Amino acid sequence: MIDPTDFTIASSGGDMTGTALGTSLASSNVTIYSTSGASGSDGDINVNEAVSWSANTLTLNAQADINVNAAMTGSGTAKLAFQYGQSAVSSGNASTYNISAAVSLPSGSNFSTQLGTDGTVTSYTVITSLGSAGDESLASATNSLQGLAYSTRLSGNYVLGADIAASGTSTWNSNSGFSPIGDIAAGYFTGTFDGLGHTIAGLTISRSATDYVGLFGLTYSAATIRNVGLVGGSVSGASYVGHLVGAIGSGTVSGSYATGSVSGTTQYTGGLVGVMASGTISNSYATGAVSGCIQRYGWTDWHTLLAAPSAAVTPPARSTAPASVTVGGLVGQSQFAGTTISWQLCQLARSVATSNSSAGGLVGLGQGTITSSYATGTVIGSGLVGGLGR
């Protein structure tokens, strides 16, 4: 057997320089095959030098993984296609693409992926603008971040093509800020959102009487969120509050982080995710202060929503008697044994504070699996309290 070779884009010692690739793209589409590489045995394509182009389509076809280790900047009419795991069919194929440097692309349908030789080509809408308050109610706001909250776009596939400055959201909607993507009224977010290594800076949400609050309020049905950073800003809500996701019904979060503050007035508050019923969080972290208060929904409420995931479901009224709060530096609560949190390579939660029980530096209260993870922040509580969690 002959092992597949790697193709490396590098300033020296590789198979092609980034400058040469950009020059080729100026006049035509270019497809790079890992099998054309002169060395290596993994079947990967490695982008180790910055590449810029303003027209035509760059296709990376790898027998195994695509590793972006240097900036890729497409502008004008540039397009990008990732074809990975091309040594086998899609079923059981563990190949992926890894983003360690930002990939910039123009707004529109300019990015696609395909896993395996028989895999479906998935087209993504590239988002490059924050948009405006009210875009969540506009069918025409197709290419803005706020526009993703519109009900008919909650199942789509999206990537960020640029860093987003979101500090202006602090004055939106009478100072209540950004409208979360996915909630009980509009519906769950069930699509894919890939930040492609970009950041959203200064996002502000101030909705202390609202449940399911975060950049994404409520996700379900294998929703995927990855490779995005939330820098600064603040998020506040009632129950199910996280900087990135308020509540994960099912799905995954990977390669993502949040540095702003998060607070909840009732229950299930986390620096990155408020509550995770089913799914996986990997290679992600949160470093902002997290605080919670008292009162929560009853234990059966979230289970009821999972059993009947419909926009028509209305959460029960909050209990009138104070109950324990669940606050975590990364996740407020991981509810079921099937959830997994792994490889949180970070210093989590500068501080976690609650006026009642169940506080943890990593997870407030949870079931499932936590591996290769740690927390270093201060944890304060009056009941079930742990440096990592309960």
N, C-alpha and C positions, 0 to 999 in steps of 0.2 A: 504494500500500500504506500502511496505517496501522499504525504501530508499536504494540505493546502497552504499556499503562501500568504503572506500579509502584503498589503499595499500601504505604503506610508508616504504622506505628504509632509515634507520637512524642508527646512532651509538647507540642510546638508545631511548626507547619509541615508536619504530616503529614495523613493522611486520617482518623485516629482516635487518641485517646489511649489509653494502657494502662488508665487508670482507667475510661474509658467501655466498653472491651471487657470488663473484669472485671465491670462492672455488668450488661452484657447477658448474660454467661454465668451469672449468678446465677439467671436465670429460664428459660433455654432454651439449646439447642445453637446455635452460631454458626459460619457458614462465611464466610470472607473470601476474595474473589476478587481477584487482582491486576488484573484487567480493570476493577474498580470504582474504581481509583485515579484521582486527578485530574491526575497529572503523571508524568513519567518515560517511558522508552521501552524498558526491558529486559524487562518482564514479570515482575519480581521482587516478592516480598513481603519487606519489611524490618521486623524487630521492633527498634525503636530505643529503646523505653521498656519498663520492666518491666511484666509482666502477671501477675496472680494470680487464681486462681479455684478453687472447691472443689466444683463440680458441673458436669455436662454436658460435651459434647464440643466442643472448638475444632478446626475444620478450616481449614487454610491451603491454598488452591488457587492455585498460581502457574503462569503460562504458562512461566516459566523457573525461576529459583532461589528458594529460601527462605533468608534471611539472618538468623540470630538473633544480634543484637548487644547485647541486654539480657536480663536473667534472665526466664525464664518459670517460674512456680511453680504447679503444680497440686497440690491436696490433696483429701482426702475421696474423692469419686467422680469426680474430674476425669479426662478423657481428652484425648488430642491426636493429630491426624492430619495428616501432611504429604503433600500431593499436589503434585508439582512436575513441570516439563517437560510441562505440560498443553496446550501448543500443538502437540504432535506425538505420534506413537506412541512406544512404548518403544524399538524397535530403532534403534540409532545415536543415541539421545537422550543428550546430554552434560550435561543439567541435573542439579543436585544440591541438597542443603541444606548450609549452612555454619553451624557452631556456634562462636560466639565468646564466648558467655556460657552459663552452666549452665541446663539445662532440668530441672526437678524435677517428678516425677510420683509418684503413689502406687503401691505394689507391686501387681503383677498384670498383666493383659492390657489395658494402658491407653495403648499407643502403636502407631501404624501408619504405613506409608509406601506411596506409589504413585508410580512413575515412568511418565509418559506416559499418554495417554488410554486405551490398551488394556493398561496394565501390571497385573500381579498385585498385589493388596493384600497387603502383608506385615505380619503382626501380630507384635509383640514382647512378651516378658515383661519387665516392669519389676522390676529388682532394687534393693532399698533396704537390705538388711542383709548383714553379713559372714557370718552363720551360725555354726556351731560345728565343732570338730574332729570328724570322722566323718561330716559331711554328704555327703562324696563317695561314701559307701556307702549313703546313704538315698534310696530312691525318693520319699519324702515331702518331701524338702528342696528343693522346687521353686523357691522364691523367695529363696534365699540365694546369695551369691557362691561359697562353698565347694561348695554343692550343684550347681553347674554342672559339676563334675568327674565327676558320676555318669554312667555309660556311655550311658544312653538320652537324656541331655540335650546331648550333644556336638555335635549337628547343629542345634540350635535357634537362635532369634534373640532377642537380649537387649539391653537398655539399662540403664544405671544411672540411677535416679531420685533419687539422693542421694549425697553424699560418704560414703565408707566409712572408718571408723576401724579399722585392721587391726593395730595394735601388739600386740594380745593374741595374735596368731598365734605370737609368739616362744616361747610355752610349750606350744603344741599338739604333740601326737604325740611326747611325750618330748623336747621342744625341737627337733624337726626342722621344725616350722612348718607352713605352709599346704601343702596337697596340690595340685600343679600341675593345671590344667585341660587334659586331654589328655596321654596318654602311650602307651607301647607296650602296657601291660596293659589299660587301659580303652578305648583307641582314640584316634584323632586328633580334634582339634576341627575341625569343618568348617563351623561356623555363622557367625553375625555377632554381634559384640559392639561396641556403641557406648556410650561413656561419657557421651555428651551433655554434655560439658564438665565432668564431675565428676572427683574425685580419689579415690585409694585410698592412705591414709597409713599408713606404718609396716609395710607387708607384709614378713614375715620368712619365708624358706625356708632351712633349713640341712641340706642333704642332700649332703654331700661325696662320697658313694659312689654317687650316683644320676645317671643321664643324663636329658636333656630336662627341664630345670628352669627355671621362670619362672612368672609368673602363669598363662601358658599354656605348657604343656610342649612340645606338639607339634601343629602345625596342618597342614592339607592341604586339597586340593580347593577352592581359591578361598575359603578362610576369610578373613573381613574383621574387622579390629580397628581402631577409630578413636576419636578424641576422648576419650581417657582419659589422666589423669596419675597416675603412681606417685610419691608424695612420700616421701622418706626410706626407712627400712627397709633390708634387705640380703637378697641372694640368693646362695647358694653351692651348687655342685653339682660333678659330675664333668665330663662332656662335654656340649656343646650347652646352654650356660647363658646366659640373658639375663634382664634384669629383667622385661621385658614378655613375650617369647617365647623359649623355649629353641631351638626349631628350626621354621622355616617351610618345609614341603614345597612348598606353593604358596599364594598368597594375597596380601593387602595389609595394610599398616599405614599409617595416616595420622593426622595431627593429634594425635599422642600423644607423651608424654615420660616420662622416668624420672630421678630425682635420687639414688637410693640407690646403695650399693656393690654390686658384682658380682664374684664370684671363681669360678674353675674349677680343679679339681685335675688335669684331664687336657687337654682340647682344646676349641676352638671356644667362646670366651667373648666376649660383647659387652655393652656397657652397656645397650642396648635389646633386641637380638636376638643370639642365639648364632650361628646359621648360617641363611642364606637360600638355599635351592636354586633357587627360582623365585618371582618375585613383584615387588612394588614397595613401597618405603618412601618416604613423602613427608611434608613438613612436620612432621617429628618430630625429637626430640633426646634425648640423655642427657648428664648432667653429673656423675654419680658416678664414684668411682674404680673402675677395672677391673683385675683382676689374674688371671694364669694361671700354670700350672705346666708340667710336662712329661708326656710320653706322650700318645698319642691313638689313636683307632681308625684302621685302615687307610683309605686313600683310597676303597676300593670299598664300604665299609660303608654310607655314607649313600645311595649310588647303589642299593645292593641294597634298602634300605628303600623308596626311591621307586618302584622297579620292582614291588614287591609290597606296597603299603600295606595291611597287615592287622595286626590286634591279635595275630595268631599269630606275627608276625615277631620273632625274638629277636636283638638285636645281637650280633655276634661278640665273643669275648673280647678284651680290650685286649692290644695288643702288649706283650711283656715288655721290649723294648728301648726306651730313651728315644727320642722323636721330637720334631720341632718342634712348638711350640705356636702357636696362632693366636689373637690377642687384639686386639680393636678397641674403640674408645670407643663406637661406635654398633653395629656388626655385627662379630662375630668373623670370619665368612667368608661371602662371597657367591660361590656355587660355579659358577653357570652364566652363559653369555654373555647370557641373556635377562633377567637381574635388573636392576632399576633402582633407584637411590637418588637422590632429587632434592630440592632446596630444603630442606636441613637448616638452618633459620634459628636458629642457636644457637651457644653455645660448648660444644664437645663434649669430654667427658672431662677432668676436672681432671688426671688422671694415668692412664697406661696402662703397666703393667709386666709383663714376662715374663722368665722365666729362660732362655728359648731363643728361637728365631727367629720371624719373621713377627709383627711388632707394628706397629699403625698407629693414629694418633689418631682416624681415622674408621672405616676397615675394616682388619682385620688382614691378610687375604689375599682377593683377589677377582677375579671376572670380571664383565662386564656394563658398565653405564653409571652413572657418578656425575656429576651436574651441579649447579651452583650450590650447592656445599656446602663446608664448611670445618671445621677442627679447630684448637683453640688450646691444648690441654693438653700436658703433658710426656709423651713417649713413650720408654720404656726397653726395650732388648732387646739380644741378643747376636748377632743374625744379620741377617735381612732386616727392616729397620726404616725407617719413614717417618713424617713428620709427618702426612700424610693417610692413607697406606697403601701396600700393595704390590699 
